[in-house]
Amino acid sequence: MRLTDVNSIKEALLEGKVVRIYHSGERNPKISEILEIARKKGVPIYRKDGERFSAEVSPIKYADFEFIVKKALTGGSFILFLDNVVDQRNIGACIRTAEFFGAAGVVLPKRRVGSIQEGAVKASAGAVFHIPIARVENFASAIKKLKKLGFTTLAADLDGEDLEAVSLLLPAAVVIGGEDRGVSRPVKKQCDFVVKIPGVGKVNSLNLSVAAGIFLYTLSRQKY
């Protein structure tokens, strides 16, 4: 995967994910810092006139779902599931939010989401390199498994009960749906609670990454 966003390149470099760097000699403080780090780490740097500053990075390695589950169990933490979310920028923004609030990991569906691309990496501000990300075949089955392990499971939906009215206990898992399709019915059926974020304005919903932030902040308050 080729990255062109300097912030994403820096995060990938610090995590040892950069294979090589390309540039045409342009300099600014951020690029100079990245080149210096790359030299110290022994990352090859290729200079070519007209070449846009970029980096080739290793493919994102997905974590085992069981690893994230164990991490949430032992740490009394929470997991973010993204159901029917296909836009790479939204995926990246949600991953950034999850990492910021200390989630144990993020879970994506195997079938409807391909590999994480540059759009998600950029929107995540490099968070994809700092938080475990897993993919599973069936969200409903995964949620069912978590319930048996003692997780509180939540699905976000405009027709749900107010988030404030629900008693939240950790470990927990929250499922956020895409803006077009939302959380699928089988997944909602498996969750302990179907909840919404109450608002007072004329607009009846939030951008999904903003909604994810509110849910994850609420869960993080139970832990930190």
C-alpha positions in Angstrom: 0.0 0.0 0.0 1.3 3.5 -0.9 0.7 6.3 1.5 1.0 10.0 0.7 -0.3 11.6 3.9 2.7 12.7 5.9 1.1 12.1 9.3 0.1 8.6 8.3 3.6 7.9 7.0 5.2 9.1 10.3 2.9 6.8 12.3 3.6 3.8 10.0 7.3 4.6 10.2 7.4 4.7 14.0 5.6 1.3 14.1 8.1 -0.3 11.7 5.6 -0.6 8.8 7.4 1.4 6.1 9.2 -0.6 3.5 10.6 2.4 1.5 10.2 6.1 1.0 10.0 8.1 -2.3 10.6 11.9 -2.7 11.8 14.5 -5.1 13.9 16.5 -2.8 11.1 18.8 -1.5 11.6 19.8 2.2 9.4 21.0 5.0 9.8 20.3 8.7 7.5 17.3 8.7 9.2 15.7 5.7 12.6 16.4 7.1 11.6 14.7 10.4 10.3 11.7 8.6 13.5 11.3 6.5 15.6 11.6 9.6 13.6 8.8 11.3 13.8 6.7 8.2 17.6 7.0 8.0 17.9 6.0 11.7 15.7 3.0 11.1 17.5 2.0 7.9 14.5 2.5 5.7 15.5 2.9 2.0 14.9 6.4 0.6 14.6 6.8 -3.1 14.9 10.3 -4.7 13.5 11.0 -8.1 12.6 14.4 -9.7 8.8 14.8 -9.9 8.1 12.0 -7.5 5.5 12.8 -5.0 6.5 12.3 -1.3 5.1 8.9 -0.4 5.9 5.7 1.4 5.3 2.0 0.6 4.0 0.3 3.7 3.4 -3.3 4.7 -0.2 -4.6 4.4 -2.3 -4.1 7.5 -2.1 -7.3 9.5 -5.5 -8.2 11.0 -5.6 -9.5 14.6 -7.5 -12.6 15.6 -10.9 -11.9 17.0 -10.1 -14.0 20.0 -7.1 -11.8 20.8 -9.4 -8.7 21.0 -12.0 -10.6 23.1 -9.3 -11.7 25.6 -7.9 -8.2 25.7 -11.3 -6.7 26.5 -12.0 -9.4 29.1 -8.8 -9.1 31.0 -8.7 -5.3 30.8 -12.4 -4.8 31.5 -12.6 -2.9 28.3 -14.9 -2.5 25.2 -14.9 -3.4 21.5 -16.2 -1.5 18.5 -18.0 -3.3 15.7 -18.7 -1.6 12.4 -21.6 -3.2 10.6 -22.4 -2.2 7.0 -19.8 0.6 7.1 -18.1 0.6 3.7 -16.7 4.1 3.2 -13.0 4.0 3.9 -13.0 7.5 5.5 -15.7 6.6 7.9 -13.9 3.4 8.8 -10.7 5.3 9.4 -12.5 8.0 11.5 -14.1 5.3 13.7 -10.8 3.5 14.2 -9.2 6.7 15.2 -12.0 7.3 17.7 -11.8 3.8 19.1 -8.0 4.1 19.6 -8.4 7.5 21.3 -10.9 6.2 23.9 -8.9 3.0 24.6 -11.0 0.4 23.0 -9.6 -3.2 23.0 -10.1 -3.4 19.2 -12.2 -2.8 16.2 -14.1 -5.5 14.3 -15.0 -5.4 10.6 -17.0 -7.8 8.5 -15.0 -10.0 6.1 -17.4 -9.9 3.2 -18.5 -6.3 2.9 -15.3 -4.6 3.6 -12.1 -5.2 1.7 -8.6 -4.5 2.9 -8.0 -1.2 4.6 -6.9 1.4 2.1 -5.1 4.7 2.2 -8.3 6.6 2.8 -8.9 4.8 6.0 -5.3 5.1 7.1 -5.4 8.9 6.5 -8.7 9.3 8.2 -7.5 7.3 11.2 -4.5 9.7 11.6 -2.4 6.5 11.7 -4.5 4.9 14.4 -4.7 1.7 12.3 -1.1 1.0 13.3 -1.9 1.3 17.0 -5.1 -0.7 17.7 -6.0 -4.3 16.9 -8.4 -4.7 14.0 -10.1 -8.0 13.3 -12.5 -9.3 10.6 -15.2 -11.9 11.2 -17.6 -13.8 9.0 -20.8 -13.3 11.0 -21.5 -10.4 13.4 -24.5 -12.0 14.9 -22.6 -15.1 15.9 -19.7 -13.0 17.2 -22.1 -11.0 19.4 -23.8 -14.2 20.7 -20.3 -15.5 21.7 -19.6 -12.2 23.6 -22.8 -12.4 25.5 -22.0 -15.9 26.7 -18.7 -14.5 28.0 -20.4 -11.8 30.0 -20.1 -8.8 27.6 -22.8 -6.1 27.6 -23.8 -5.7 23.9 -25.2 -2.6 22.4 -26.5 -1.8 18.9 -26.9 1.8 17.8 -30.3 2.6 16.2 -32.6 5.6 15.9 -35.5 3.6 17.2 -33.7 2.4 20.3 -34.0 3.5 23.9 -32.0 6.5 25.2 -28.4 5.6 25.9 -28.6 7.4 29.2 -31.3 5.0 30.3 -29.2 1.9 29.9 -27.0 0.5 32.7 -23.6 -0.1 31.1 -21.3 -2.7 32.5 -17.9 -3.7 31.2 -16.7 -5.6 29.3 -18.9 -4.3 26.5 -19.3 -4.3 22.7 -21.1 -1.6 20.7 -22.2 -2.0 17.1 -22.4 1.0 14.9 -24.1 0.7 11.5 -23.5 2.4 8.2 -25.4 5.6 7.4 -27.4 4.0 4.7 -28.3 0.6 6.1 -27.6 0.8 9.8 -27.1 -2.2 12.0 -28.5 -5.4 10.4 -31.6 -6.9 12.0 -30.0 -10.2 13.0 -27.2 -8.3 14.9 -29.7 -6.0 16.7 -31.7 -9.1 17.7 -28.6 -10.6 19.4 -27.7 -7.4 21.3 -28.7 -6.9 24.9 -29.8 -3.3 24.2 -30.7 -1.3 21.1 -29.9 2.3 21.9 -29.9 5.8 20.5 -28.2 9.1 21.3 -31.0 11.6 22.3 -30.9 14.9 20.5 -32.9 18.1 20.7 -32.3 19.6 17.2 -34.2 19.2 14.0 -31.6 16.9 12.5 -32.5 13.4 13.7 -29.1 11.7 13.5 -25.3 12.2 13.7 -22.4 11.3 11.4 -21.5 7.7 12.3 -18.0 8.5 13.5 -19.4 11.2 15.8 -22.0 8.8 17.1 -19.2 6.2 17.7 -17.3 8.8 19.6 -20.2 9.4 22.0 -20.8 5.7 22.6 -17.1 5.0 23.2 -16.7 8.0 25.4 -19.7 6.8 27.5 -18.1 3.4 27.8 -14.6 4.7 28.5 -16.1 6.6 31.5 -17.0 3.3 33.0 -13.3 2.2 32.9 -11.1 5.3 33.3 
